[in-house]
Amino acid sequence: MTADVLTEETTTSPAYSDLATTGPTVTKSMVNGQTALVIVSCIAYGATDGDAFMSFAVSGALTLAASDANGAKNRTNANDKSTISRVTVITATSTATATVTAKYKATSAASTTFGHRRIIIKTF
């Protein structure tokens, strides 16, 4: 399952949070012990030097907060657009629907922009 948000939006948040348009978000039914690949990708750039992160949070079949360990990172240079991505394996801890939502943060006090945001989940 795949979801996209094409809109370019900015953040200055040093903690993982939503952008003005939340997501993208994907929901997938999972059974206890089932694994899935979660792939996040986007274009990221900043107005000044800093780090741009795209990660994801999961609720439902397991609970997982957005973190750098599961995030894609770009060392942004002033208005230098880069595509970033990350592949992570998750395992359901219960039989339920997993809701996977992209989250974003920036280490620069200036605006960091994220666009062409995509999240993919593939269960096995």
C-alpha positions, 0 to 999 in steps of 0.5 A: 500500500502506498500513499503520497502527499505532493505538496511542499510544506515547511517546518522549523520543529526540532521534534518529530511532528506533522506538517500542515498536511498530515502524512502521508498515512497508510493503514494495513491489517496485520496479525501478531508476529507479522513483519512489514517493510516501511519505506519513507521518501521525500525531497528535502531542503532547507533555507540554510544549512541543517538536517532534515529528517523524515520518519514515521509513527505507528499505532494499532498493531504495534506502537512506535514513535517517530525516531531518528533510528527509523528516519531518513536524513538529509544534511541540507545546504541552502536550497539544495534539493535532495531525495531521501529515503529509508527502509525499516522492518516492523513487527506486529505485536498484536492482530490489528490494523497498523496505521503508519504516518510520516513525521518530520523534523528539522535541526535548523532554526530556518524553514526546512521544506519537504515535498513529494512525500511517500510512504509504502508498507509491504507486509510478509 
